[in-house]
Amino acid sequence: MTFHDHLRHLAESALASIPADEADDIYVVSFFIDNETDDPRQPTLTIGYNTEAQFRRTIADASDEAEARWNYAFWLQNDLTIIADLTRDPEGAAARRQWIIELGLWYDHEPTQPDDWMKTIGPTAALIEANFNQTCIQLARHLHDDGAIRSAISKPVPVVLHELEYYEGIARRTEAANPPGLADEFTAWVRNG
């Protein structure tokens, strides 16, 4: 199974596992992108969601309602699946490694000098990140287009592609991952925050 096929399979299974009694309350699907052990060769995708009930519970703890609604720190942080995690998804981790090799971006050496990182590993790490982000954008679009999100949640909701910090790149990726206008409230919060 290719890495893209693996991503689709686990993402669709994760969405299908959403409890029916929570589905109507969901307003956003989370695509949290991180690097396992801070290794750029090991990007992971954690899929979860947030609910209106959780949003209401956290308003008092946030600086304003928009932060409670859109900042991952206030969300449920439920892990429906963690794709390509070495422990929780070893098949996905192996498929991810093969995918990076096929892209011609895998490296085995660790930097010994600061210049090593800047000249060789840094640019390669950036390319791995860009390819992984693009793959996650395509996955989100697929989940919208094939009806997996609507089937699991009964309505269209934005898929937010994010890290722990928010910046313009997060807004652009999220826009690209969703049908036009669906993520406007989130991207406005990122850009005006």
C-alpha positions as a Markdown table, in Angstrom:
| # | Residue | x | y | z |
|---|---|---|---|---|
| 1 | Met | 0.0 | 0.0 | 0.0 |
| 2 | Thr | 1.4 | 3.4 | -0.9 |
| 3 | Phe | 1.7 | 6.2 | 1.7 |
| 4 | His | -1.2 | 8.1 | 0.1 |
| 5 | Asp | -3.4 | 5.0 | 0.2 |
| 6 | His | -2.5 | 4.4 | 3.8 |
| 7 | Leu | -3.3 | 8.0 | 4.7 |
| 8 | Arg | -6.7 | 7.8 | 3.0 |
| 9 | His | -7.6 | 4.5 | 4.6 |
| 10 | Leu | -6.7 | 5.6 | 8.2 |
| 11 | Ala | -8.3 | 9.0 | 7.8 |
| 12 | Glu | -11.6 | 7.5 | 6.4 |
| 13 | Ser | -11.6 | 4.9 | 9.3 |
| 14 | Ala | -10.9 | 7.7 | 11.8 |
| 15 | Leu | -13.8 | 9.8 | 10.6 |
| 16 | Ala | -16.1 | 6.7 | 10.5 |
| 17 | Ser | -15.3 | 6.0 | 14.2 |
| 18 | Ile | -16.8 | 9.4 | 15.4 |
| 19 | Pro | -19.5 | 8.6 | 17.8 |
| 20 | Ala | -23.0 | 9.4 | 16.4 |
| 21 | Asp | -24.0 | 11.3 | 19.5 |
| 22 | Glu | -21.1 | 13.7 | 19.0 |
| 23 | Ala | -21.2 | 14.1 | 15.2 |
| 24 | Asp | -23.9 | 16.9 | 15.2 |
| 25 | Asp | -21.9 | 19.0 | 17.7 |
| 26 | Ile | -18.6 | 18.9 | 15.7 |
| 27 | Tyr | -17.7 | 22.2 | 13.9 |
| 28 | Val | -14.1 | 21.5 | 12.9 |
| 29 | Val | -11.8 | 18.6 | 12.0 |
| 30 | Ser | -8.2 | 18.9 | 13.2 |
| 31 | Phe | -5.3 | 17.8 | 11.1 |
| 32 | Phe | -2.4 | 18.4 | 13.5 |
| 33 | Ile | 0.9 | 18.1 | 11.8 |
| 34 | Asp | 4.0 | 17.4 | 13.8 |
| 35 | Asn | 7.4 | 15.7 | 13.6 |
| 36 | Glu | 7.9 | 12.7 | 15.8 |
| 37 | Thr | 10.9 | 13.3 | 18.1 |
| 38 | Asp | 11.5 | 16.6 | 16.2 |
| 39 | Asp | 12.9 | 14.6 | 13.3 |
| 40 | Pro | 11.9 | 16.2 | 10.0 |
| 41 | Arg | 12.0 | 12.7 | 8.4 |
| 42 | Gln | 9.2 | 11.6 | 10.6 |
| 43 | Pro | 6.1 | 13.9 | 10.0 |
| 44 | Thr | 2.9 | 12.6 | 11.5 |
| 45 | Leu | -0.7 | 13.6 | 11.1 |
| 46 | Thr | -3.1 | 13.4 | 14.1 |
| 47 | Ile | -6.7 | 13.6 | 13.2 |
| 48 | Gly | -9.3 | 14.8 | 15.7 |
| 49 | Tyr | -12.1 | 17.3 | 16.0 |
| 50 | Asn | -13.7 | 19.9 | 18.3 |
| 51 | Thr | -17.3 | 20.4 | 19.4 |
| 52 | Glu | -19.5 | 23.3 | 20.2 |
| 53 | Ala | -19.8 | 22.0 | 23.8 |
| 54 | Gln | -16.0 | 22.1 | 24.2 |
| 55 | Phe | -15.9 | 25.5 | 22.7 |
| 56 | Arg | -18.5 | 26.8 | 25.2 |
| 57 | Arg | -16.6 | 25.2 | 28.1 |
| 58 | Thr | -13.4 | 27.0 | 27.3 |
| 59 | Ile | -14.6 | 30.5 | 26.5 |
| 60 | Ala | -13.8 | 31.7 | 30.0 |
| 61 | Asp | -10.2 | 30.4 | 29.8 |
| 62 | Ala | -9.4 | 32.0 | 26.5 |
| 63 | Ser | -8.6 | 35.7 | 25.7 |
| 64 | Asp | -11.8 | 35.8 | 23.6 |
| 65 | Glu | -14.4 | 33.6 | 21.9 |
| 66 | Ala | -12.4 | 33.3 | 18.7 |
| 67 | Glu | -9.4 | 32.0 | 20.5 |
| 68 | Ala | -11.5 | 29.4 | 22.3 |
| 69 | Arg | -13.1 | 28.4 | 19.0 |
| 70 | Trp | -10.0 | 28.2 | 16.8 |
| 71 | Asn | -6.9 | 27.6 | 19.0 |
| 72 | Tyr | -6.0 | 24.0 | 19.3 |
| 73 | Ala | -4.9 | 24.5 | 22.9 |
| 74 | Phe | -8.6 | 24.8 | 23.8 |
| 75 | Trp | -9.8 | 21.9 | 21.8 |
| 76 | Leu | -10.6 | 18.3 | 22.9 |
| 77 | Gln | -7.3 | 17.1 | 21.4 |
| 78 | Asn | -8.9 | 13.7 | 20.8 |
| 79 | Asp | -6.7 | 11.5 | 18.7 |
| 80 | Leu | -8.9 | 9.5 | 16.3 |
| 81 | Thr | -5.7 | 8.4 | 14.7 |
| 82 | Ile | -2.0 | 9.3 | 14.6 |
| 83 | Ile | -0.8 | 8.5 | 11.1 |
| 84 | Ala | 2.8 | 7.5 | 10.5 |
| 85 | Asp | 3.6 | 7.4 | 14.2 |
| 86 | Leu | 6.4 | 4.9 | 14.8 |
| 87 | Thr | 4.6 | 3.3 | 17.8 |
| 88 | Arg | 0.9 | 3.7 | 17.0 |
| 89 | Asp | 1.2 | 3.2 | 13.2 |
| 90 | Pro | 4.4 | 1.3 | 12.3 |
| 91 | Glu | 3.0 | 0.4 | 8.9 |
| 92 | Gly | 2.4 | 4.1 | 8.1 |
| 93 | Ala | 5.8 | 5.0 | 9.4 |
| 94 | Ala | 7.4 | 2.5 | 7.0 |
| 95 | Ala | 5.2 | 3.7 | 4.1 |
| 96 | Arg | 6.2 | 7.3 | 5.0 |
| 97 | Arg | 9.9 | 6.4 | 5.0 |
| 98 | Gln | 9.5 | 4.7 | 1.6 |
| 99 | Trp | 7.6 | 7.7 | 0.2 |
| 100 | Ile | 10.4 | 10.1 | 1.3 |
| 101 | Ile | 13.0 | 7.8 | -0.2 |
| 102 | Glu | 11.0 | 7.8 | -3.5 |
| 103 | Leu | 10.9 | 11.6 | -3.4 |
| 104 | Gly | 14.7 | 11.5 | -3.2 |
| 105 | Leu | 14.7 | 13.3 | 0.2 |
| 106 | Trp | 15.7 | 10.7 | 2.7 |
| 107 | Tyr | 19.1 | 11.2 | 4.5 |
| 108 | Asp | 20.8 | 9.0 | 7.0 |
| 109 | His | 23.5 | 11.3 | 8.3 |
| 110 | Glu | 23.1 | 13.6 | 11.3 |
| 111 | Pro | 24.6 | 17.1 | 11.1 |
| 112 | Thr | 27.9 | 17.4 | 12.9 |
| 113 | Gln | 28.4 | 21.1 | 12.3 |
| 114 | Pro | 25.9 | 24.0 | 12.3 |
| 115 | Asp | 26.8 | 24.6 | 8.6 |
| 116 | Asp | 25.8 | 21.0 | 7.9 |
| 117 | Trp | 22.2 | 21.8 | 8.9 |
| 118 | Met | 22.0 | 25.0 | 6.9 |
| 119 | Lys | 23.6 | 23.7 | 3.7 |
| 120 | Thr | 22.2 | 20.2 | 3.4 |
| 121 | Ile | 19.7 | 19.0 | 6.0 |
| 122 | Gly | 17.7 | 22.3 | 6.4 |
| 123 | Pro | 16.7 | 22.5 | 2.7 |
| 124 | Thr | 15.9 | 18.8 | 2.5 |
| 125 | Ala | 13.8 | 19.0 | 5.7 |
| 126 | Ala | 11.9 | 22.0 | 4.2 |
| 127 | Leu | 11.2 | 19.9 | 1.1 |
| 128 | Ile | 9.9 | 17.0 | 3.2 |
| 129 | Glu | 7.7 | 19.3 | 5.2 |
| 130 | Ala | 6.3 | 21.0 | 2.0 |
| 131 | Asn | 5.5 | 17.6 | 0.4 |
| 132 | Phe | 3.9 | 16.3 | 3.6 |
| 133 | Asn | 1.8 | 19.5 | 3.9 |
| 134 | Gln | 0.7 | 19.2 | 0.3 |
| 135 | Thr | -0.2 | 15.5 | 0.8 |
| 136 | Cys | -2.3 | 16.5 | 3.8 |
| 137 | Ile | -4.1 | 19.2 | 1.8 |
| 138 | Gln | -4.9 | 16.6 | -0.9 |
| 139 | Leu | -6.1 | 14.2 | 1.7 |
| 140 | Ala | -8.5 | 16.8 | 3.2 |
| 141 | Arg | -9.8 | 17.7 | -0.3 |
| 142 | His | -10.3 | 14.0 | -1.0 |
| 143 | Leu | -12.3 | 13.6 | 2.3 |
| 144 | His | -14.5 | 16.6 | 1.3 |
| 145 | Asp | -14.9 | 15.5 | -2.3 |
| 146 | Asp | -15.7 | 11.8 | -1.7 |
| 147 | Gly | -18.2 | 12.7 | 1.1 |
| 148 | Ala | -16.3 | 11.0 | 4.0 |
| 149 | Ile | -16.6 | 14.2 | 6.2 |
| 150 | Arg | -20.3 | 14.7 | 5.4 |
| 151 | Ser | -21.0 | 11.0 | 6.0 |
| 152 | Ala | -19.3 | 11.1 | 9.4 |
| 153 | Ile | -20.5 | 14.5 | 10.6 |
| 154 | Ser | -23.7 | 15.0 | 8.6 |
| 155 | Lys | -22.6 | 18.5 | 7.4 |
| 156 | Pro | -19.6 | 20.1 | 5.8 |
| 157 | Val | -17.1 | 21.4 | 8.4 |
| 158 | Pro | -13.6 | 22.8 | 7.8 |
| 159 | Val | -10.5 | 20.7 | 8.1 |
| 160 | Val | -7.9 | 22.9 | 9.8 |
| 161 | Leu | -4.3 | 21.9 | 9.0 |
| 162 | His | -2.2 | 23.2 | 11.8 |
| 163 | Glu | 0.8 | 23.0 | 14.1 |
| 164 | Leu | 1.0 | 24.4 | 17.7 |
| 165 | Glu | 1.6 | 27.9 | 16.3 |
| 166 | Tyr | -0.5 | 29.8 | 13.9 |
| 167 | Tyr | 0.8 | 31.8 | 11.0 |
| 168 | Glu | 0.1 | 32.7 | 7.4 |
| 169 | Gly | 1.2 | 29.4 | 6.0 |
| 170 | Ile | -1.4 | 27.6 | 8.2 |
| 171 | Ala | -4.1 | 29.9 | 6.9 |
| 172 | Arg | -3.1 | 29.2 | 3.2 |
| 173 | Arg | -2.9 | 25.5 | 3.7 |
| 174 | Thr | -6.3 | 25.4 | 5.4 |
| 175 | Glu | -7.8 | 27.4 | 2.6 |
| 176 | Ala | -6.4 | 25.0 | 0.0 |
| 177 | Ala | -7.7 | 22.0 | 2.0 |
| 178 | Asn | -11.3 | 23.1 | 2.0 |
| 179 | Pro | -14.0 | 24.1 | -0.4 |
| 180 | Pro | -14.1 | 27.9 | -1.0 |
| 181 | Gly | -15.3 | 29.9 | 2.0 |
| 182 | Leu | -15.7 | 26.9 | 4.4 |
| 183 | Ala | -12.6 | 27.9 | 6.5 |
| 184 | Asp | -13.0 | 31.7 | 6.3 |
| 185 | Glu | -13.7 | 32.1 | 10.0 |
| 186 | Phe | -10.6 | 30.2 | 10.9 |
| 187 | Thr | -8.3 | 32.0 | 8.4 |
| 188 | Ala | -9.6 | 35.4 | 9.4 |
| 189 | Trp | -8.8 | 34.6 | 13.0 |
| 190 | Val | -5.2 | 33.5 | 12.1 |
| 191 | Arg | -4.7 | 36.6 | 9.9 |
| 192 | Asn | -6.1 | 39.1 | 12.4 |
| 193 | Gly | -4.7 | 37.5 | 15.5 |
